[in-house]
Amino acid sequence: MKILICISNVPDTTTKIRFVNDNTAFDTNGVQWIINPWDELALTRALELKEASGGAIEKVSVISVGPTSVEPTLRKAMAIGADDAIRVNAEPTDAYGVAYRVAEAVKDMGYDMIVAGIESSDYNGAAVGGMIAEFLGLPSVSSVSSINIENGNVSLKREIDGGSEVVATQIPFVAIIQKGVALEPRIPSMRGIMMARKKPLTVVEGAAVETMTSFVSYELPPAKAACKMIDPENMKELVDLLHTEAKVI
């Protein structure tokens, strides 16, 4: 059995966001790039499954679409424990293009389980996983919070309104995961970092695909208003501000 984890290269959440070219492009200067948190949890769970499989899971691979700048993130994924990595050499312009290029790159590689995070922490599109499944003609399960494999049988727990459900599926399939699939991401060890330098990172050219969406402009959220201190005895003023300014009552 072979597992593929889709990795998105995203800015660290502490990054100061800036835009250039009249607010039509994201300024990447000085940005610290990391593995998308949902994808990191997916990788952690895949490695747990491999370790518990007794050799039934042959390898765990990672894939990302992007230029050479995504390779350090893929190396980090291999330092965590992934066996190899694939970089699709193309700009990740939109969800459709990313999903199509991932599908084209791996369609003949025989992966039994393809796992994608429910969304990326930069654009929050929540679309790539489902699109990959459609392009490959595979069944997909969304909102997965638990993956278990026993005697070759796959069971997935997913969150639904008012509770959760456990579903079974046959391989190959696509799982779109959310928080809960692993308790916390793994931290690369020094040995893992050294080993990652020797693990194979394959570069494939991105398939030609039409861009379906584009970003016209960006804007930052408005600055938060200054905090107002209200005398605890002055309930009338508090109620008035909640009504006229905060507009919550």
N, C-alpha and C positions, 0 to 999 in steps of 0.2 A: 504494500500500500504506500502511496506517495501523497504527501500533503503540500499544497501551495498556499502561502500567505501573501496577500496583496498588501504592499507597504506604501503608505503615503508619506511623502517628505514634507513636514509642516514646520512653521516657525514655533520656537519655544513660546510658551504662554506668557513669559515675562518680556517678550520682545516688544519694543516700542514701535508701533505701526506708523509708517510714513508712506505717502504717495507722491509720485513724480509725474512729469509730463501732463501738467494741468489735471491732476487727480485721475488719470486714466491708467496708471500702472503702479503696482506695488514696488516700493523701494527695497531691494534685497540687500543693500549694503549694510554690513554689520549684523546681519540676522544669524542667530544660532538655530540650526535646523535639527529636528528630532524626528523619531518615529512617531507617527500618529498614535495617540494613546490607545484607541480601540484596536488598532492593528498590533500594537505591542502586547495587549492582553491576548489577542488571538494567537500570536506566536508563542507566548508562554504556555497556553493550553495545548497547542499542538506538540510542543516539546514534552509536556507532561504525558500526553497520550503515547508518544513514541517511547518514552522511557518505561512505561508500564506495559507496552505491547509485546515484550519478549521477542523483539525482532520482526514482528508482523508489519510494523510501519518501517519501511525501508529508509525514507529520508523526509526531511522537512525543508522545503525551498521557500525563498522569498522573491518577490518580483516588484518592480516599481517602474513607472514611466517617467522619464526625465533626462536631462543632460548629465554630464559628468559630475555635476555638483551633488547629485543624489547618491553617489557611490559611498561617501563616508557613512551615510545612514544605513545603506545596505551592509556595509562592513560591520556596523554596530549590531545589526540583526544577526549576522554570522557569529559575532563575538558572544552574543547571548546564547547561541546554540544552533542556529540554522546551518544546514549542511552546505548549501550553495545559494547563489543569487543570480537573478536575471535582471538586467537593466534594458528596458526598451528605449532606444535612443530617439526620443521625440519630446517636444514640449507638451506638457499636460494642459492643453488649452481648455478643454471642457470635459464633463463626465462622460459624454458619449464617445469622444475620441479616446479617452483613457481606457474605457471598458472595451472598446473595439480592438485597440492595440494589444491589450492584455490577452484577449481571447484569441486573436490571430497568432500571437507569439507562442501560446501554450497548447493550441488545439490538437497538436499531434504528439504531445509529450506524455500523455497517459496519466495525468493526475487524477487520483480517486476522490480527493476532497480539496476544494478551493474555498478559502476562507477570506472574507473581507470584513473590515470594521463597518459598523452601521453608517458612519459618516466620518469625514475628516474634520479636524478641529479648526481649519481655516475657513473653508467655504460651506461646510455643513450641508452638503447637497443631498446626502443619503440616497444616491442613485447608482453608483458604480457597481456594487455587488449584484443587484438585480439585473442590470444590463449585461454583465458578463455571463450570467446564467442564460439569458435569452440568446446572446450571440453564439454560445456553445450548445444550445439546445438541451440544457441540463435542468433538473429540478432544483429549486432553491427554497431555503427556509430562512425567514427573516426574524429579527428580534430574538436571536438565540442567546440564552444566558447560561447554557450548560451543554457540553458535548461529551458523550460517553460512547466508547466502542467496546463491545464484549462479544467474543467469538465471531468477529466479523460483522456483528449487527450494530448499527448506529442508532443511537437515541439522542434526541435533541429536546431540550426544554426551552420553551419560548414564552415570553410574557404577553399576556392579552389583557383586555379590559376586565378588571375585577378579579384577576388571578393569573394562573399560568397553565400551560398544557405541555404534555410530552408527546412528541411525534417521532415516528420511525421513517427512515428513508433508505433507498438503495443507493449504492455508489455506481458511478460518480455523481457528485452533487455539489452545490454551492451553499455555504453557510454564511449568513450575514449576522455578525455577532454584536452584542452590546455589553455593557458592564455586567459583571457577575460571572462571566465565563471563566475567569481566573481571579484569584484573590488580589494579586498585585503583580506587576511586571517584574521580570528577572533583571538583575543588574549584572553586566558583563564582568567576569573575573579577569585577572591579569593573564591567566592561562588562555582564557577564551579570546582575549584581545590578540594575543600572539598567534593563536591558531587561525584566527580569522584572516590574517594576512596571507595565508597559504591556501585558503579555500577558494574554489573557482567562482569567479564572477563573470558571467557570460553577457556580452553585449549583442543585442539583435536590433536591426533597424526597424523603426516603427512602420507599420503598414499605412499606406495612403488612406486617408479618411477625411470626409468633409466636416468642417467645423460647424456644429449645429447652433451653438450659442456663443456670444461674445460679451465682454464687459464694457459698458459704455463709459462709466465713471464710478469712482468710489468716494465715500465721504465718511468721516469719523462721527461717532455719536456725539450729541451736544454735551458740553461740559456740565458736570453736576453742579447744581446751585449750592451756594454756601449754606452751611448748617446753621439753623436758627435755634437759639436756646430760649425756651419758654419757662417762665416761672411756674413751678409745679402747682401753685395755688391759682394760677390764671387759666382755668379750664375754658373760659369763654374765648380767649384768644387762640388757644390750641384748636378748638372746634372750628373757629372761623378760618384758620389757616388750612386745616384739613379739607374744608369745604371749598374755599376760594382759590387756593394755590395748588395743593396736592390733588384736589378733586377726587378724593377717595370716599367721600361721604356726601 
